[in-house]
Amino acid sequence: MVNPLRDMNSETTDIAHDFSPFFTVYKNGTLKRHVGSPFMPAAENLNGVTSKDVMVSSDTKVTARIFLPESLTPGEKLPVLVYLHGGGFCVESALSYFYAPYTSSLASNCNAIVVSVDYRLAPEYKIPACYDDSWEALKWVVSHASGSGPDPWINEHADFGRVFLAGDSAGATISHTIATWAGVKGLGSSVKISGIIMIHPFFGNEKPNKLWEYCCSDETGVCDPRLNPAADPGLLTKLACEKVLICMAENDFLKACGWKYYEALKNSEWNGKVDIEETKGVGHVFHLFDPNCEMAGSLMKTVASFIKAV
């Protein structure tokens, strides 16, 4: 197992595992990540939104960044969007320069409170740590339903009849499982998950996935429903929401798995509505690499319309 306390700057050429473009593990225990942007401080005004960082779990030290539109009025209730960032379960952060501007834009364009979860990363923290952290974050949000939770922004402004899960890539994958857990374990009668938004989900198929196998604490294989939900149609019926929006990209290397998930969900006995949209001529998470392009703006409008329709 990789020791997270090892010096990440140690130089060595003796490679044990190469999971480029994400990370490399050396035989001396050093782990070197190849991607991931620096952290961005919480801002008072970013895209018309104010933000702050909160502790979700004192046990695991998991945090979240909350984004609140500045245009709201006292006592105004807004939908809540629990956002799970991508990065192959092993890179990036909700607090990074890559994600903070995007989630602030989500809050502004959707006129919603966004709670962006900074879950623990594999492989130092083996899967299901990122799933467990995301579940704890959702429960932390739900703890405010009585109006006496730990965060005043959520207490005053959250509409618990309009709670959404969303994420891109691996975060979209996690969002599916969290919604399934909500259906199995329950969240309380006062809280309703209205929908899930999956942007370019990182779903698996019947082929071995070496990254998943290395990062996962148990040997569940290609039929693990946390990675490959289509492998367990019965579990699909447990989704605790009424609507699912899947956003795909034409040139995404994961596109086929996303469409397979769509077909499996549509043909299951789940009593909800699933829609899928595909953006032509672009690749995986294009909207994060080029947030100002026309197609990224169109994708943002699609997400905002999905939320505002409830």
KEVO-147490 format. One record per residue: residue in one letter; x, y, z of N, C-alpha, C, CB in turn. Coordinates in steps of 0.2 Angstrom, whole numbers, plus 5000, padded with zeros to 4 digits. Each point is the difference from the previous one (the first is absolute). Glycine has a CB too. Example, Ala and Ser with C-alpha at 12.3 -4.5 7.8 and 13.67 -1.06 7.14 Angstrom:
<pamis>
a506649725039499650065000500450065000499149945006/s500750114990500450065001499650055003500649974990/
</pamis>
This chain:
<pamis>
m500449945000499650065000500450065000499149945006/v500750114990500450075000500050035007499750014988/n500850025014500150035006499950084999500749915005/p498750124997499950074998500550045004498849974998/l501650015006500450045004500750014997499449975010/r500749994985500650004996500250064997499949884998/d500750145001500250064996499850004993500950025008/m498650024990499750004993500550024995498950015005/n501750034997500550024996500649964999499650115003/s500449835000500549964999500149984993499849955012/e500850054986500249984993500249935000500350114997/t499449854998500149934999499849984993499949985012/t500449974985499849984993499749935001500950074994/d499149905012499849935001499250005001501149975005/i498550024989499350015000499749935002500050094992/a499549915013499649955002499449994996500550005011/h499150064988499450004997499950074996499549935009/d500350074985500050064996499350014998501249994996/f498450065007499350014998500050074997499649935009/s500850084986500050074996499350004997501350014998/p498450055001500350075002499950025007499850034988/f499949925016499850025007500650005005498949954998/f501449995003500650005005500449944998499350055009/t501349954994500549955000500249985007500450044989/v499749895012500249985007500749974999498849985004/y501750045000500649975000500149955005500450114995/k500149845004500149955004500250025007500449934990/n499950135011500250025007499450035004501150024995/g498349975002499450035003499750074998500349925009/t500250114987499850074998499450004995501250045002/l498450014999499450014995500150074997499249925006/k500850084987500050064997499450014995501350005001/r498350065001499550014996500250054994499249995010/h500550004984500250034994499650064998500549904996/v498950105007499550054999499750025006499749964989/g500050105011499650035006500350075001499949895005/s499650164996500250075000500050025008499550024989/p500950035012500050035007499350025003501250044998/f498849965009499450025003499950084999500149915009/m499250104991499850074999499750025006499949994988/p500250075015499750025006499350014999501050055004/a498649945001499250025000500050084998499749905008/a499850114988500050074998499350045002500849974990/e499350095011499450045002499550014994500650055010/n499849964984499650014994500349974994499650115005/l500249834993500249974994499449984996501049955006/n499050084988499449994996499350025003500749914994/g499350145010499450025004499849955005499750054990/v500849925013499949955005500550015006499549924991/t500350075015500450005006500149935002499750115003/s500949875000500149935002500450005006500049974988/k500049975015500449995006500149925001499550105006/d501049884998500149935001499749985007501150014993/v498749935007499749975006500249935001499050074999/m501049915008500249935002499449964999501050045008/v499149914988499449955000500149945005499950034988/s500749955013500149945005500650025003499449924993/s500650095014500650015004500449935001499450095006/d500349854992500349945001500549994994499049955006/t500850064988500449994994500350074997499349904998/k500550165005500250064998499850024993501049985008/v498549994990499750024994499650075000499949874997/t500350174998499750065000499650014993500950055007/a498750014993499650024994500150074999499249905002/r500750124992499950074999499350024998501350014996/i498450045007499350024999500050064996499649955011/f500050054984500050064996499250035000500949964992/l499150105010499350035001500050074995499949955012/p499550054984499950064995499950065004499549924992/e500950135006499950075004499450034999501250014999/s498449974996499450044998499449985004500550014988/l499549945016499449985004499850055005500449884998/t499050115004499750055005499949965006499450064991/p500649985015499949965007499449955000500550115005/g499749834997499549955001499849974993499650065009/e500749964985499949964994500249935000500150114994/k499549845004500249935000500349984993499149985009/l501449994990500349984994500149925000500650124999/p499449864995500249925000500749995002499249994990/v501049955012500649985002500349954996499750035012/l501049994985500349954996500649985003499650064990/v500449875012500649975003500549984994499349965010/y501350074989500449994994500649965002499650104995/l500549855001500649955001500550014994499349925007/h501350104994500550014995500249944997500350115005/g500049904989500349944996500750005002499250014991/g501149945005500849995001500249935001500050115004/g499649844993500149935000500149975007500650024990/f499050015015500049985007500750025004499249914997/c501350124999500750005003500350074999500149884998/v499650174998500350065000499550065000500949954993/e499350115007499650065001499750015007499849994987/s499950075013499750025007499450044998501149995006/a498450014999499550055000500250075001499249925004/l501450094999500350075001500550024995499849975012/s500350004983500550014995499850064995500449885001/y500150154996499950054995499649974994501050065003/f499049874996499749974995499249995001501149944998/y498750055008499349995002499750065003500349885001/a500050165003499650055004499750054995500849995009/p499550034986499750054995499449964997501050064998/y499049885001499449974996499549995005500849944993/t499350045013499449995005499750075002500649895004/s499850164996499750065001499650024995501050045006/s499249954987499550014995499449965000501050034993/l499049915009499449965001499650035005500649904998/a499650135008499650035005499750064997500749965009/s499650084987499850064997499549994994501150055003/n499049904993499649994994499449965002501050004993/c499049965012499549965002499650035006500649904997/n499650165006499750035005499949955006499550084993/a501149885009499949955005500650015005499549924991/i500450055014500649995005500349934998499450065010/v501349954989500449944997500549995006499950034988/v500049905014500549975005500549964997499150015009/s501550014989500549964997500449965004500050094991/v500049855009500349955005500749994998498949955002/d501650065003500749984999500149935004500350134999/y499549824997500149935003500749985000498949974996/r501349985008500749975000500149974993500049995013/l500650014985500349974994500349945000500150114996/a499849845000500349944999500750024996498949934999/p501650035002500049935004500250015007500349954989/e499950115013500250005008499449985004500850094998/y498649935000499449985003499649964995500050105007/k500049834994499749964995499250014999501049915003/i498850074991499350004999499749955005500150044988/p499449975016499550054999500050065004499349914997/a501350125005500150065004499650064996501149955005/c499050054989499750064996499350005000501050014993/y498749925007499349995000499750025007500149914991/d500350065014499850015007500050085002500449885003/d500150154995500050075001499450044997501349995001/s498649994993499450044996499449985003500649994990/w499349955013499449985004499950045006500149894995/e500550125008500050045007499850074998500949935005/a499450104990499850074998499350014998501150014996/l498649945001499350014998499649995007500149954989/k500150015016499650005006500150065004500249885000/w500450154999500250065004499550064997501249965002/v498750044992499550054997499349995003500750014989/v499149925011499449985002499950025007499949914992/s500650095012499950025007499850075002500949925002/h499150124992499750075001499350004999501150044996/a498549915002499350004998499650035006500249904992/s500050095014499650025006500150085001500149895005/g500450144991500150075001500550015005498950024996/s501449935007500550015006500649964999499150025008/g501149984985500749974999500650045001499449944991/p501250045008500650045002500150064995500549895005/d499250114989500250064996499450044999500849934994/p499350145007499450045000499850024993500450055010/w500049944985499850014993499549954998501150054997/i499049895004499649944998499350015005501049934996/n499150085010499450015004499550054998500749975009/e499650084988499550064998499849994993500650085008/h499849894988499850014993499949944996500750105000/a499449845003499949944996499349975000501149975004/d498750014990499349974999500149934999499650104994/f500249865012500249935000499549964996500550025011/g499050014985499649974995500350004994499050035006/r501650004993500450014994500749995001499250084995/v501049855006500749995001500249954994499950015013/f500750014985500349974994500749975001499350084993/l500949875004500649975000500350014993499849925009/a500850104991500450014993500749995000499150094998/g501249904997500749994999500249994993500049955012/d500750054987500349994994500449945000499950124997/s500249844998500549945000499949965006500850074993/a499749925011500049955006499450035005501249964998/g498850105002499550035004499349994998500750095003/a499149904991499449984997499949935002500050084991/t500549885009499949935002499949995007500849974991/i499550075013499850005007499350025002501250025002/s498650034994499350025001499549954999500450114997/h499749854998499549944999500049965007500250004987/t500349985015500049955006499750045006501049944995/i499250125006499750045006499350004999501050075001/a498749944993499350005000499749935001500150104992/t500249855006499849935002500049995007500549964989/w500050065015500150005007499450035003501249995000/a498650074998499550045002499349965000500650114997/g499449854997499449964999499949945005500050044988/v500649935013500149945005500050025007500649954991/k499750115011500150015007499550065002501249974999/g498650074997499550055001500450065003499149925002/l500550144997500350075002499550035004500650014990/g498849975012499550035004499550034995500950035009/s498549974994499450024996500050084998499449915006/s501050134998500050074998500450024994499850025012/v500649934986500550014995499849964993500950035009/k499250014986499849974993500650014995498850015002/i501549934995500550014995499650014994500949935006/s499150134991499650014994500349974993499650105006/g501149904994500349974994500850005001499050054993/i501249915002500849994999500250034993500049905008/i500550144993500350024993500749975000499450115000/m500749854994500649964999500350034994499649895006/i501050144995500450034994500649964998499650115004/h500349854991500649964997500249955005500450094993/p499149875010500249955005500549954998498850015004/f501649975001500549965000499849935002500850095002/f498849884994499749935001500449954996498950045001/g501249905003500349944997499649964996500850005009/n499549954988499649954996500349935002499850084991/e500149875005500349935001500749994999498949964996/k501550095003500750004999500350025006499950024988/p500749945014500450025006500250075000500449885001/n499550155005500250075001500650005005498850054997/k501849965001500649995005500050065005500649944991/l499250125007500050065005499549985005500350084991/w499149905007499549985006500349955004499050034992/e501249925005500349945004500550025005499749924991/y500850125007500550035004499750045006500849994990/c498850055008499750055005499549985005500250084991/c499549865007499449975004500349955006499350014990/s500450005015500249965006499849925000499950115006/d499649884989499849935000500049984992499350015011/e500749924988500149984993499349984998501149965002/t498550094995499349994998500049994992499650075010/g500949954987500049994993499650044995500249895003/v499750094991499750054995499250005001500949974992/c498849995013499350005001499850045006499949894994/d500650155009499950045006499550054998501249985005/p498250034998499550054998500250075001499149915002/r501450105003500350075001500350024994500149975012/l500249994984500450024994499549994994501149985005/n498649964995499649984994499349995002501049944995/p498650115006499349995002499649964996500150115005/a500049894988499649964996500149925001500150094992/a500449895012500149935001499549975006501250024997/d498450035006499549985005499450044999500949975008/p498750014987499350034999499650015006500149964988/g499949995016499550005006500250065004499949885000/l500850135001500250065004499850074997500949935005/l499050074989499850064997499450035002500649974990/t498949985012499450025002500050045007499549904994/k501050105009500150035007500150075000500449895004/l499850144990500150074999499550045004500649984989/a499650065015499550045004499950074997500449945010/c499450064984499950074997499549984994501150055003/e498650014994499549994995500350014993499250045009/k501450004991500250024993500849995000499050084998/v501249904996500849994999500150034993500149905007/l500450154994500350034993500749974999499250115002/i500949864992500749984999500250044994499849885004/c500850164997500350044995500649964997499650115006/m500449884988500649974996500350044995499449895002/a501250094996500450044995500249954995500450085008/e499549944985500149964995500649964999499350084994/n501349965008500649975000500349975006500250084991/d499449915014500249985007500149924999499350095006/f501349894997500249935000499649965004501150044998/l498549995006499549975005499350004997500850035010/k499149994984499350024998499649935000500450104993/a499949855004499649935000499749985006500849974990/c499650045016499849975006499450055003501249955002/g498950114996499450055002499449984997500850095002/w499249904991499449984997499849935002500450064990/k500049905012499849935003499650015006501049944995/y499350105009499650025007499350034998501150025006/y498950024990499350034998499549954998500650104996/e499649854999499649954998499849965006500550004988/a500049985016499849955006499550045005501149954999/l499050115002499650045004499350014997500950055005/k499149964989499350014997499649944999500650094993/n499749855007499749944999499949965007500549994988/s499750045017499949975007499350025002501350015003/e498649975003499350015004500150065004499749885000/w500850164999500050065004499450054997501349995002/n498450045003499450044998500250075000499349925006/g501250104989500150074999500250014993500550015011/k499750054987500150024993500750014999498950055000/v501449924995500750024999500150034993500449905007/d500050154992500150034994500850004999499050085001/i501249924992500750004999500150054994500149885004/e500450164997500250054994500749994999499150085004/e501149934989500749994998500250064997499849884999/t500850155003500350064996500449984995499950065011/k500049964983500449984994500750035000498949984994/g501649985003500650034999500550015006499550054990/v500349935016500550025005500149935004499550125001/g501049895004500249945004499850015007500949984992/h499449975012499949995007500150075004500349884999/v499250145005500050065004500350064996500249935010/f499650084984500250064996499850065004499949934989/h499650075014499750065003500550035006498849964997/l501649995006500450035005500750024997499549925008/f500750064986500650024997499950074996500449884999/d499050124999499850064996499350035002500749964990/p499350075016499350025003499750054996500449965011/n499950084985499750064997499849984993500750085007/c499449864991499849994993499249994999501149944998/e498750074996499350004999499649935002500250084991/m500249875008499749935002499949995008500549964989/a500050075014500050005008499450045002501349995001/g498650074996499450045002499449964999500750104997/s499249874997499449964999499949945005500250034988/l500449945014499949955005499850035007500949934994/m499450125007499750045007499350014999501250055002/k498649984993499250014999499649945001500350094992/t500049855005499649945001499949985007500549964989/v500150045015500049995007499550045004501249964999/a498950115000499650055003499249984999500950094999/s498949904994499349984999499849945003500250054989/f500249905012499849945004499850025007500849934992/i499650115011499950025007499450045001501349995002/k498750064994499450055000499349974998500950094998/a499149854999499449974998499749975006500449984989/v499950015016499749975006499650055005500949915000/
</pamis>
